[in-house]
């Protein structure tokens, strides 16, 4: 399974595929290069995901994540 790299942001959190790689090391290098080029004031972020195909990657990145109750609060 490949790693997909996406730039996410804008008013609707649009996903823009930036590339894909077969190895973690290659994908991490590409993601870090893209992060260095990003202006932090634009509101965009770069994410890397391991998925079966492009559709599965975009589906996973589009789903809102629920907060894990065990990681919230003053004790964490």
N, C-alpha and C positions, 0 to 999 in steps of 0.2 A: 504494500500500500504506500502511496506517495504522501509527501507533506505538501500542503498548500499554504501559500502566503497571501494574505489579503490586507488591503488598506481599508479601514473602516472609518466612516465619519460622515460629516455633512448633516443637513437638517433631518434626514430620515435614516441615518446610520447605514448608508449604502455600502455594499461590499464591492470592492474593486480588486479583482485577482491580479496579483503582482508577479506570480510565478509559482513553480512547483519544483520539488526536488525528490530524488529517490532516497537520499540519506539524511539523517538528522543533522549531521555536521554541515552539510551543504545548505540545508534549509535554514539553519540557525545563522550561518554566515550571511545569507541573502537577507534575512529578516533584520539582522543587526545593521547591515548597510542601509537598508530602507529607513530604519528608525533614525539613523544618524542624519539622513537627508531631510527628515520631516521637520517642519517648523512647529514647535510645541504650542504655538498660539492658534493654530488652525483648527484644533479639536479633532484631528485625525489620529489614528493609532494603527500600528501594524501588528497583526496576529498571525501565528503559525498554527496549523491544525493537521493532525494525522487522520486521514479519512480514506474510505474505500474509493470514492470518486468525488468529482467537483460538486455535484449536486448534494451529496451527503455532507460535505464540508460547509457549504453555504447554509444548508438547513440547520446544522448544529450551531453555527455562528449567529444565526438569526434568532435562535430561541433565547428568551430571557432566562437568566440563571436565578435559582431560588437561593436565598440566604440559608446557610446551614446554621441552625439554632445553637449548635455546640460551639460555633466559632464567633458568636456574637456576645456582646455585653461587656461588663467591666472586667470579667475574669480572663478575657482573652487578650 
